[in-house]
Amino acid sequence: MSVLTHFDDQGQAHMVDVAAKPATHRVAVACGRIEMLPETLALIEAGTAKKGDVLGIARIAGIQAAKKTSELIPLCHPLALTRIAIEFQVVAIESGSPGILCCATVETVGSTGVEMEALTAVQIGLLTIYDMCKAVDRAMSIHDVRLLEKHGGKTGSFVVR
């Protein structure tokens, strides 16, 4: 098992020093989904939600969140992100409820990875969908937010399939 790097020899939390690490191209992909009533999905797809273009606003929110991750997660490094892509897909859920899958791909060239940025983008994208539709469906639920891929850096690639 790997050692936790955010703690010093005395067990105190600290920001990891990445100055000696080489800059490499780094990519992370995270996904998650929100389940909702069929009527809620119909509003989103028709573009008739009272607050406007739900998925368009959620995409922008996810992009903004990725850019602000170091302000939200205390020990994350601020990164110069080179790409943030947020995609949404309507999915059928095993429970019978429809849902929307959100996937974020985040890239940089740097000395630390972008996993937290991708995960943050997905969470905020899904929360934005909830916020924009909660007036008609307070029972929406967010599920399975997780890292699916990461590439670059000392540990190389990690892929869940």
C-alpha positions as CSV (number, residue, x, y, z in Angstrom):
1,M,0.0,0.0,0.0
2,S,1.2,3.5,-0.8
3,V,2.2,6.0,1.9
4,L,-0.2,8.9,2.4
5,T,1.8,11.9,1.2
6,H,-0.3,14.7,2.7
7,F,1.1,14.1,6.2
8,D,4.6,14.9,7.4
9,D,6.8,12.8,9.8
10,Q,4.9,14.2,12.8
11,G,1.5,13.3,11.3
12,Q,0.6,17.0,10.5
13,A,-1.2,17.7,7.3
14,H,0.8,19.6,4.7
15,M,0.8,20.4,1.0
16,V,3.0,18.0,-0.9
17,D,6.2,19.5,-2.4
18,V,6.1,18.7,-6.1
19,A,8.9,21.0,-7.2
20,A,11.3,18.1,-8.0
21,K,8.7,16.2,-10.0
22,P,9.0,16.5,-13.8
23,A,6.2,18.1,-15.7
24,T,4.2,15.6,-17.8
25,H,1.0,15.5,-19.7
26,R,-1.7,14.5,-17.2
27,V,-5.3,13.5,-17.9
28,A,-8.1,12.4,-15.6
29,V,-11.6,11.2,-16.4
30,A,-14.3,11.0,-13.8
31,C,-18.0,10.2,-14.1
32,G,-21.1,10.1,-12.0
33,R,-24.9,10.2,-12.5
34,I,-28.0,11.8,-11.2
35,E,-31.3,9.9,-11.0
36,M,-34.7,11.7,-11.4
37,L,-38.3,11.3,-12.3
38,P,-39.1,10.8,-16.0
39,E,-41.0,14.1,-15.9
40,T,-37.9,15.9,-14.7
41,L,-35.8,14.4,-17.5
42,A,-38.5,15.4,-20.0
43,L,-38.2,19.1,-18.8
44,I,-34.4,19.0,-19.2
45,E,-34.5,17.4,-22.7
46,A,-37.2,19.8,-23.9
47,G,-35.4,22.8,-22.6
48,T,-38.4,24.0,-20.7
49,A,-37.0,24.1,-17.2
50,K,-37.9,27.5,-15.6
51,K,-34.3,28.3,-14.8
52,G,-33.2,27.7,-18.4
53,D,-30.7,25.4,-20.2
54,V,-30.0,22.9,-17.4
55,L,-27.2,21.0,-19.1
56,G,-25.6,24.1,-20.6
57,I,-25.4,25.8,-17.2
58,A,-24.3,22.5,-15.5
59,R,-21.4,22.3,-18.1
60,I,-20.2,25.8,-17.3
61,A,-20.5,25.1,-13.6
62,G,-18.4,21.9,-13.9
63,I,-15.7,23.8,-15.9
64,Q,-15.6,26.6,-13.3
65,A,-15.4,24.0,-10.5
66,A,-12.5,22.3,-12.0
67,K,-10.7,25.6,-12.3
68,K,-11.4,26.4,-8.6
69,T,-10.6,23.0,-7.1
70,S,-7.5,24.2,-5.2
71,E,-9.8,26.8,-3.5
72,L,-12.2,24.1,-2.3
73,I,-9.9,21.2,-1.4
74,P,-7.4,22.5,1.1
75,L,-4.2,20.7,0.1
76,C,-4.7,20.7,-3.7
77,H,-2.2,22.6,-5.8
78,P,-3.5,25.3,-8.1
79,L,-3.0,24.1,-11.6
80,A,-2.9,25.6,-15.1
81,L,-5.5,23.4,-16.7
82,T,-5.1,23.0,-20.5
83,R,-8.5,21.3,-21.2
84,I,-11.8,20.7,-19.4
85,A,-14.5,18.8,-21.2
86,I,-17.9,18.0,-19.6
87,E,-20.2,15.6,-21.3
88,F,-23.8,14.6,-20.4
89,Q,-25.7,11.5,-21.5
90,V,-29.2,10.3,-20.7
91,V,-29.0,6.8,-19.2
92,A,-31.5,4.2,-18.1
93,I,-31.0,3.2,-14.5
94,E,-31.5,-0.4,-13.2
95,S,-34.0,0.9,-10.7
96,G,-36.2,2.1,-13.6
97,S,-35.6,5.8,-13.0
98,P,-34.0,7.7,-15.8
99,G,-30.8,9.6,-15.1
100,I,-28.1,11.8,-16.6
101,L,-24.5,10.6,-16.7
102,C,-21.9,13.4,-16.3
103,C,-18.3,12.7,-17.4
104,A,-15.4,15.2,-17.0
105,T,-12.1,15.0,-18.8
106,V,-9.4,17.3,-17.4
107,E,-5.9,17.8,-18.7
108,T,-2.7,19.7,-17.8
109,V,1.0,19.6,-18.3
110,G,2.5,19.8,-14.8
111,S,4.0,18.1,-11.9
112,T,0.8,16.9,-10.2
113,G,-2.3,15.2,-11.4
114,V,-5.8,16.4,-12.2
115,E,-7.9,13.7,-10.6
116,M,-9.4,16.0,-8.0
117,E,-10.3,18.6,-10.7
118,A,-12.2,15.9,-12.7
119,L,-14.0,14.7,-9.6
120,T,-14.9,18.2,-8.5
121,A,-16.2,19.1,-12.0
122,V,-18.5,16.0,-12.0
123,Q,-19.9,16.7,-8.5
124,I,-20.6,20.4,-9.2
125,G,-22.1,19.6,-12.6
126,L,-24.5,17.1,-11.0
127,L,-25.3,19.4,-8.1
128,T,-26.1,22.2,-10.6
129,I,-28.6,19.9,-12.3
130,Y,-30.2,19.2,-8.9
131,D,-30.3,22.9,-8.1
132,M,-31.9,23.8,-11.4
133,C,-34.6,21.1,-11.1
134,K,-35.2,20.8,-7.4
135,A,-38.5,22.8,-7.6
136,V,-40.0,19.9,-9.5
137,D,-38.1,16.9,-8.1
138,R,-36.5,17.1,-4.7
139,A,-36.0,13.3,-4.7
140,M,-33.2,13.4,-7.3
141,S,-30.2,11.5,-6.1
142,I,-26.5,11.6,-7.1
143,H,-24.6,8.3,-7.4
144,D,-21.3,6.6,-8.3
145,V,-19.0,9.6,-8.7
146,R,-15.6,8.1,-9.2
147,L,-12.4,8.3,-11.1
148,L,-12.4,6.2,-14.2
149,E,-9.0,7.0,-15.7
150,K,-5.8,8.9,-14.9
151,H,-2.7,9.1,-17.1
152,G,0.7,10.7,-16.6
153,G,3.1,11.1,-13.7
154,K,5.3,8.7,-11.8
155,T,2.5,6.1,-11.3
156,G,1.5,6.0,-15.0
157,S,-2.0,5.0,-16.0
158,F,-5.0,3.9,-14.0
159,V,-8.1,2.7,-15.8
160,V,-11.3,1.3,-14.3
161,R,-13.5,-0.6,-16.7
